[in-house]
Amino acid sequence: MSKKLAIAMFGQKRLSREGGVEIVVKELCTRMAQNGCDVTCYNRAGHHVSGAEYDDAGETEYEGIRQKSVPTIERRGLAAVSSSAFAALYSAFGKYDVVHIHAEGPAFFAWLPKMFGKRVVVTVHGIDWQRAKWGGFASKYIKFGEKVAAKYADVIIVLSEGVQKYFMDTYGRKTVFIPNGVNKPTICEPQLIKEKFGLDKDSYILFLGRLVPEKGISYLIEA
């Protein structure tokens, strides 16, 4: 019987749907577990973004996914850094074949599991240091995480061809382009939206996301 592939993941808050990274990690982990991988997720300690009553929302029904909370400094700007540092430390000393890190900030610590002989995969969900929500120090920290990923990761996964070109132009680094997928939806008649807003099928466009420049809502409005 072949040995299960042991994978550690960090960079997400927890297995939930409170952010894009969290959704990707949850969907990826459940599929890996179903395919026979031994998956451990190192999650942040602390409450769900929607409130403490949602703290258990990330519980998964699939066996094979271990969820471990790591020490987290509950202060703005320190939660992600502190949790990533501890997750990197635990994954470096753990019995894992692969350590999969999500986002550029957490990738700052990619050197640590790499130093202990782990294969390191980094998924870059976007050029995070360019996002308007980050200040000067945070932006520099995230950009340094990007440089660490380019240097130490065995494989870098990107979600767009634009980011793939960016890594090649900036670092001469090859990446693997794997765009995010979606679960096949169940098509329903738009009853509720018609009753509540008076909208008919094909008479509206839905935008779902944060109202920030990098989401490109201005281009949608213009189009």
C-alpha positions in Angstrom: 0.0 0.0 0.0 1.5 3.4 -1.0 2.1 6.0 1.6 -0.3 8.9 1.8 1.1 12.3 0.6 1.4 14.4 3.8 0.6 18.1 3.1 0.6 21.1 5.5 -1.2 24.3 4.5 -1.1 27.8 5.9 -1.9 31.4 4.9 -5.6 31.0 5.4 -7.5 32.2 8.5 -9.4 28.9 8.8 -11.4 26.5 6.7 -14.3 28.9 6.0 -15.8 31.1 3.4 -14.8 34.5 4.9 -12.4 35.4 2.2 -11.1 34.3 -1.2 -8.0 32.5 0.1 -10.1 30.7 2.7 -12.6 29.5 0.0 -9.7 28.2 -2.2 -8.0 26.4 0.7 -11.2 24.8 1.8 -12.2 23.6 -1.6 -8.6 22.4 -2.3 -8.2 20.5 1.0 -11.5 18.7 0.8 -10.7 17.4 -2.7 -7.2 16.4 -1.6 -8.6 14.5 1.4 -11.1 12.7 -0.9 -8.2 11.7 -3.1 -6.3 10.1 -0.3 -3.9 12.9 0.9 -3.2 13.5 4.5 -3.9 17.2 4.9 -3.1 19.4 7.9 -4.3 23.1 8.0 -2.6 25.5 10.3 -5.3 28.1 11.1 -5.2 31.4 12.9 -6.5 31.5 16.5 -9.2 34.1 17.1 -12.7 34.8 16.0 -14.4 34.5 12.6 -14.7 37.8 10.8 -18.5 37.6 11.0 -18.4 37.1 14.8 -17.6 34.5 17.4 -20.8 32.5 16.7 -19.3 31.6 13.3 -16.1 30.2 14.7 -17.1 26.7 13.9 -18.3 27.5 10.4 -15.0 26.1 9.0 -15.5 22.6 10.3 -15.4 20.1 7.5 -17.2 16.8 7.2 -14.3 15.2 5.3 -12.0 13.0 7.2 -8.3 13.3 6.7 -8.2 17.1 7.3 -6.6 18.1 10.5 -7.2 21.6 11.7 -4.7 23.1 14.1 -4.8 26.6 15.6 -1.5 28.3 15.9 -0.6 31.2 18.3 -1.8 34.5 16.9 -1.2 38.0 18.1 -4.7 39.6 17.9 -3.7 43.0 16.7 -4.1 44.6 13.3 -1.0 44.0 11.2 0.3 41.3 13.5 -2.3 38.5 13.3 -1.2 37.3 9.8 2.5 37.7 10.5 2.5 35.9 13.9 0.2 33.0 12.8 2.3 32.5 9.6 5.5 32.4 11.6 4.2 29.7 13.9 2.6 27.8 11.1 5.9 27.8 9.2 7.7 26.6 12.3 5.3 23.8 13.0 5.2 22.7 9.3 9.1 22.8 9.2 9.3 20.3 12.1 6.3 18.2 11.1 6.4 15.0 9.1 5.2 16.5 5.8 6.1 15.9 2.2 4.9 19.2 1.0 4.2 22.6 2.6 1.6 24.7 0.6 1.6 28.4 1.5 -1.1 30.7 0.4 -0.6 34.4 -0.4 2.6 36.6 -0.6 2.6 37.7 3.0 2.8 34.2 4.5 5.3 33.3 1.8 7.8 35.5 3.8 8.4 32.3 5.9 8.8 29.9 2.9 12.5 29.6 3.7 11.8 27.9 7.0 10.2 24.6 5.9 12.5 24.7 2.9 15.5 24.8 5.2 14.2 21.6 6.9 14.0 19.7 3.6 10.3 20.2 2.8 9.0 20.7 -0.7 7.4 24.1 -0.7 4.5 25.3 -3.0 3.3 28.9 -2.9 0.0 30.0 -4.4 0.1 33.7 -5.2 -3.5 34.8 -5.1 -2.6 38.3 -6.4 0.1 40.9 -6.3 -1.0 41.8 -2.7 1.6 44.6 -2.0 -0.1 46.7 -4.7 -3.5 46.6 -2.9 -4.8 49.9 -1.7 -5.7 48.6 1.8 -2.0 48.1 2.8 0.2 50.8 4.3 3.9 51.4 3.7 5.4 48.8 6.1 2.8 46.1 5.3 3.3 46.6 1.6 7.1 46.3 1.9 6.7 43.2 4.1 4.3 41.6 1.5 6.6 42.4 -1.4 9.5 40.8 0.5 7.4 37.7 0.9 7.0 37.7 -2.9 10.7 37.8 -3.3 11.2 35.0 -0.8 8.6 32.9 -2.7 10.5 33.5 -6.0 13.7 32.4 -4.4 12.8 29.4 -2.2 9.5 27.9 -3.5 9.8 24.7 -5.5 6.7 25.6 -7.3 4.7 28.9 -7.6 1.1 28.7 -8.6 -0.5 31.8 -10.1 -4.2 32.5 -10.8 -3.8 34.7 -13.9 -1.6 35.0 -17.0 -0.9 38.6 -16.0 0.7 37.5 -12.7 2.5 34.8 -14.5 4.1 37.4 -16.9 4.9 39.6 -13.9 6.9 36.9 -12.2 8.8 36.1 -15.3 9.6 39.7 -16.1 10.5 40.7 -12.5 12.3 37.6 -11.2 12.8 35.4 -14.3 10.8 32.8 -12.5 8.6 30.2 -14.1 5.2 29.7 -12.5 2.3 27.3 -13.0 -1.0 29.0 -14.2 -4.0 27.4 -12.5 -7.0 29.7 -12.5 -9.6 29.3 -9.7 -12.6 27.1 -10.6 -16.1 27.1 -9.4 -18.5 24.3 -8.3 -21.0 23.6 -11.1 -24.0 25.7 -10.1 -27.6 24.6 -9.9 -29.5 26.9 -12.2 -32.6 28.3 -10.5 -35.3 30.7 -11.8 -34.7 34.2 -10.4 -37.7 34.1 -8.1 -36.4 35.9 -5.0 -34.5 38.6 -6.9 -37.7 39.3 -8.9 -39.9 39.4 -5.8 -37.5 41.6 -3.9 -36.1 43.9 -6.6 -38.4 43.5 -9.5 -35.6 42.2 -11.7 -36.1 39.8 -14.6 -33.8 37.2 -16.1 -31.0 38.8 -18.3 -32.0 42.3 -17.2 -29.2 42.8 -14.7 -25.5 42.2 -14.0 -24.4 41.0 -10.6 -21.0 42.1 -9.2 -19.9 40.3 -6.0 -16.8 41.6 -4.3 -15.1 44.3 -2.3 -15.6 47.9 -3.6 -11.8 48.6 -4.1 -9.9 49.7 -7.2 -8.2 46.4 -7.9 -11.5 44.6 -8.3 -12.1 46.6 -11.5 -15.7 47.6 -10.9 -15.1 50.8 -12.8 -14.5 48.8 -16.0 -17.7 46.8 -15.5 -19.7 50.1 -15.1 -18.0 51.5 -18.2 -18.7 48.4 -20.2 
